[in-house]
């Protein structure tokens, strides 16, 4: 039986790189939202580790909530059909909202989430993603805060999974193609 680490072809970002970039994003968001109390909405399950580290690096008052959506199933590409599995509990009307995502791939899910949240009449909706795959976007997409741009590799670790596994890796790595094909 192999270990999870043996299933990784390369480490894209190690623990120190992730911590440093997350801290930078937290400081930038804190500065941008000084004097405000934003609502950070983490997208489960993949975004939970990033969200936890991000909010610990922020020094402004904030509220935290979560949404769970599905668009992947057990595959490696989005089905395009987004379903809300867990909705937000906090009232965001008139509030500044920051959606915290693990990865922006095709952009279909984040478009759906942004449009859905806008129907709740917030003052603003911004997006903070740890990873962004600009070449995979179906349409032009504006991501307000990006940790790292990556290529079209299939990545796991630091909350990102394949079929529910690999979330607990402390780094972000490229999964061997033989695992998911």
Secondary structure, 3 states (H helix, E strand, C coil): CCCHHHHEEEEEECHHHHHHHHHHHHHHHHHHCCCCCEEEEEEECCCHHHHHHHHHCCCCCEEEEEEEEECCCCCCCCCCCCEEEECCCCCCCCCEEEEEEEEECCCHHHHHHHHHHHCCCCCEEEEEEEEECHHHCCCCCCCCEEEEECCCCCEEECCECECCECCCCCCEEEECHHHHC
